[in-house]
Amino acid sequence: MVEGRIKDFLKGLGFDAVGIASLLGFPPSPARERLLRWIEEGRFAGMGWMARTLDVRLSPDRLLPGAASAVIVALTYGRRRVNPRLKISRYATRRDYHRVFKKLLRRFVRWAEGEFGGRYFIFSDSAPVLERELATLAGLGWIGKNSMLISPHLGPNVLLGGVLTDLVLVPDDPFPYDWCGSCDRCVRACPTGAILPDRTVDANRCISYWTIEYRGDTFPEGVDTYGWIFGCDVCTDVCPWTSKTPERANPHLRAKEDRFVNLSPEDFLTMDEDTFRERFAGTPLMRAGLRGIRRNVNHLRGRAP
């Protein structure tokens, strides 16, 4: 079967999970309504592109005309914290997953074009695609109360990517369960109350938004990042399903971990731009840049930048 060969090839490339979703009727009504409400209520904070690309998110064939299927892949970034003294999200102390996904998926596309023909569009949190919704349809897990995909085998510490294709593939069964049940640890643990009842996150309150995406030189009055200088892991730290996450990251993501060992927040205040780039090129920290990281460190130290 074509689908089996596709999965075998992708698992051979080193992906931790692979699933196939149909784009017929995508996204399902609940997901569409949830996204529309999130946009209408202005929950995207300063990320205006979320609203500007709404039509594309709701219609994948805008990215690939004739798109019929999505092949979704996942990599775990593990639960190991490289430097417990440094409040940087675990995924950010690994290799930049955008690059990893694109490199591996390009290899897949070259192989698939030769084997099956068709057209393909690669994404890895780099295009307006509803990856988590597609992952649930592809059977990889469910969307938890913290809005993240939770894999029954890998927990919530996973990164998603994939390809759209005009090949009509037999899809996997959507994941049928909500195994959060009555647990609300993530909701109660979020220090800013950013996790909403409909399994979305209000970016206006989210520590990850303020420490990564916000571009101002100082934070508005009242913003508290609770010591985090890039991202936030509180909701995954308390999630019972994190026990399913492997200790180590997928081998494709491990190469940059040593850059963070024996590092203190104050080190970002003394290093210059060249040193920062040399040390952290190829990691997610480049998203905020040295300027953003310094702002975050100064904020937690109560100093002006």
C-alpha positions in Angstrom: 0.0 0.0 0.0 1.1 3.5 -0.8 0.3 4.7 2.8 2.3 1.9 4.4 5.3 2.7 2.2 5.0 6.4 3.1 5.0 5.7 6.8 7.9 3.2 6.6 10.0 5.8 4.7 9.3 8.6 7.2 9.9 6.4 10.2 13.1 5.3 8.5 14.1 9.0 8.4 13.8 9.0 12.2 10.4 10.5 12.9 8.8 9.4 16.1 5.2 9.2 14.8 3.5 9.4 11.4 -0.2 9.7 10.5 -2.3 10.6 7.5 -5.3 12.9 7.4 -7.9 13.6 4.8 -8.5 17.3 3.9 -12.0 16.6 2.9 -14.2 18.7 5.1 -11.2 20.2 7.0 -11.2 21.7 9.5 -14.1 20.2 11.4 -16.7 22.6 12.6 -15.6 22.7 16.3 -12.1 23.6 15.3 -13.3 26.2 12.8 -15.6 27.8 15.4 -12.9 27.7 18.1 -10.3 29.5 15.8 -12.8 32.1 14.7 -13.8 32.9 18.2 -10.1 33.1 19.2 -9.5 35.6 16.5 -12.7 37.6 17.1 -11.8 38.0 20.8 -8.3 39.2 19.9 -6.6 36.4 21.7 -3.6 36.6 19.3 -2.0 39.6 21.1 0.5 41.2 18.8 0.7 38.3 16.3 -1.5 40.0 13.7 -0.5 37.5 11.0 -2.7 35.0 12.8 -5.7 37.0 11.8 -4.4 38.0 8.4 -3.8 34.3 7.4 -7.1 33.0 8.7 -8.5 32.2 5.3 -5.5 30.1 4.4 -5.6 28.2 7.7 -9.2 27.3 7.1 -8.5 26.3 3.5 -5.2 24.3 2.9 -5.8 24.2 -0.8 -4.8 27.9 -0.8 -1.2 26.6 -0.1 -1.4 23.7 -2.5 -4.2 23.8 -5.1 -6.0 20.4 -5.1 -4.6 19.4 -1.7 -6.4 16.2 -0.7 -4.3 14.7 2.1 -1.9 15.7 4.8 1.0 13.5 6.1 1.7 14.5 9.6 5.0 13.7 11.4 6.2 14.3 15.0 9.5 14.5 16.8 9.8 14.5 20.6 12.1 17.0 22.3 12.2 14.9 25.4 11.6 15.9 29.0 15.3 16.3 30.0 16.2 19.8 31.1 19.7 20.5 30.0 20.3 23.3 32.5 17.9 23.3 35.4 19.1 26.8 36.5 18.0 28.3 33.2 14.3 29.0 32.6 14.3 28.3 28.8 11.8 26.0 27.3 13.2 22.5 26.7 12.4 22.5 23.0 14.5 25.7 22.6 17.6 24.0 24.0 17.5 21.6 21.0 18.2 22.2 17.3 15.8 24.5 15.5 13.0 22.1 14.6 12.0 24.1 11.6 15.3 23.3 9.9 15.2 19.7 11.0 11.7 19.1 9.7 12.4 20.8 6.4 15.6 18.9 5.8 14.0 15.5 6.4 10.7 16.3 4.6 12.6 17.5 1.5 14.2 14.0 1.4 10.7 12.5 1.7 9.3 14.7 -1.1 12.1 13.8 -3.5 11.5 10.1 -2.8 7.7 10.4 -3.1 7.8 12.4 -6.3 9.8 9.6 -7.8 7.7 6.8 -6.5 4.1 8.2 -6.7 4.2 11.5 -8.6 2.0 14.2 -7.2 2.6 17.6 -5.7 3.7 18.5 -2.1 3.9 21.4 0.3 6.1 21.2 3.3 5.2 22.8 6.6 6.7 22.8 10.1 5.2 25.7 12.1 6.4 27.8 9.2 3.1 28.2 7.2 -0.5 28.9 8.2 -1.5 25.3 8.8 -3.5 23.9 11.7 -1.0 21.2 12.5 -2.6 20.1 15.8 -6.0 19.7 14.3 -4.5 17.7 11.4 -2.5 15.6 13.9 -5.7 14.6 15.8 -7.4 13.6 12.5 -4.3 11.6 11.6 -4.7 9.7 14.8 -1.5 11.0 16.6 -3.2 12.2 19.7 -5.7 14.7 21.1 -5.7 18.4 21.9 -5.2 18.8 25.6 -6.7 21.5 27.8 -3.5 23.5 27.4 -4.2 23.6 23.6 -1.2 21.3 22.8 -1.3 18.0 21.1 -0.8 15.1 23.5 0.4 11.9 22.2 -0.5 8.7 24.2 3.0 7.4 23.5 5.1 10.6 23.6 3.1 12.9 25.9 2.8 16.7 25.2 6.4 17.3 24.4 6.2 16.9 20.7 6.9 19.1 17.6 4.8 18.7 14.5 5.3 19.1 10.8 4.2 17.5 7.6 3.3 17.8 4.0 0.2 18.6 2.1 -0.3 16.6 -1.1 -2.7 16.2 -3.9 -2.4 12.4 -3.7 -5.7 10.9 -2.4 -4.4 8.7 0.4 -6.4 6.5 2.8 -6.4 8.4 6.1 -5.9 7.0 9.5 -8.7 7.0 11.9 -9.0 10.3 13.9 -7.9 9.9 17.5 -11.1 9.0 19.3 -10.4 9.8 22.9 -10.0 12.8 25.2 -7.7 11.4 27.9 -7.4 14.6 29.8 -10.6 13.6 31.5 -11.3 15.7 34.6 -7.7 16.7 35.0 -7.1 20.4 35.0 -3.5 20.6 36.4 -2.3 22.7 33.5 -5.1 25.2 33.9 -4.5 25.6 37.6 -0.7 25.7 37.2 -0.6 28.4 34.6 0.7 31.4 36.6 -0.9 34.0 34.3 -4.3 32.3 33.7 -3.7 32.1 30.0 -5.3 28.7 29.4 -9.0 29.2 28.4 -11.9 26.8 28.9 -12.2 26.0 25.2 -8.6 24.6 25.0 -7.1 27.7 23.5 -4.5 30.0 25.0 -4.9 33.8 25.4 -1.6 35.0 24.0 -2.2 38.4 25.8 -1.4 36.5 29.0 1.0 33.8 27.7 4.5 33.9 29.0 5.8 32.3 25.8 4.3 35.1 23.7 5.9 37.8 25.8 9.3 36.2 25.9 9.5 35.1 22.3 7.2 37.0 20.0 6.8 40.4 21.6 9.0 42.9 20.0 9.0 45.8 22.4 12.1 47.0 24.3 10.3 46.8 27.6 7.2 45.0 28.8 3.9 46.8 29.5 3.1 47.4 33.1 1.7 44.3 34.8 3.4 41.8 32.6 5.1 39.1 34.7 7.2 36.4 33.0 7.8 34.5 36.3 11.5 34.1 35.7 11.3 32.6 32.2 13.6 34.1 29.6 12.5 32.1 26.6 9.2 30.3 26.4 7.5 28.5 29.3 7.1 24.8 30.2 4.7 25.1 33.2 1.7 23.4 31.6 3.8 20.5 30.3 5.8 20.1 33.5 2.6 19.4 35.4 0.9 17.3 32.8 0.6 13.6 33.9 1.2 12.6 30.3 4.7 14.0 30.4 5.6 10.7 32.1 5.2 9.2 28.6 7.8 11.5 27.1 11.2 9.9 26.6 14.0 11.4 28.8 16.1 12.3 25.8 15.1 14.3 22.7 14.9 12.6 19.3 18.5 12.3 18.0 17.8 14.7 15.2 17.2 17.5 17.8 20.1 16.9 20.2 23.0 18.5 18.5 22.8 21.9 20.3 22.1 20.9 23.8 25.7 21.4 25.0 25.4 25.2 24.2 23.2 25.6 27.2 25.2 23.8 29.9 26.8 25.9 32.6 25.0 29.0 31.2 23.5 31.6 33.5 20.9 34.3 32.6 23.5 37.0 33.3 25.7 35.6 30.6 23.3 37.0 28.0 24.0 40.5 29.4 27.7 40.3 28.8 28.0 38.4 25.5 28.1 40.4 22.3 26.0 39.8 19.1 28.7 37.8 17.4 29.2 35.5 20.4 25.4 35.0 20.7 25.1 34.1 17.0 28.1 31.8 17.1 26.8 30.0 20.1 23.1 29.8 19.4 22.8 29.8 15.6 20.6 26.8 14.6 18.5 27.0 17.9 15.1 28.5 18.5 16.7 31.3 20.5 17.4 33.2 17.3 13.7 33.9 17.1 13.9 36.4 20.0 17.5 37.3 19.3 20.0 38.7 21.8 18.1 41.9 22.1 14.9 40.0 23.2 16.7 37.7 25.5 18.5 40.6 27.2 15.1 42.3 27.7 13.7 39.2 29.3 16.7 38.8 31.6 16.6 42.5 32.6 12.9 42.2 33.3 13.3 39.3 35.7 16.2 41.1 37.4 14.1 44.2 37.7 16.5 46.3 35.7 16.0 48.7 32.8 17.5 47.3 29.5 
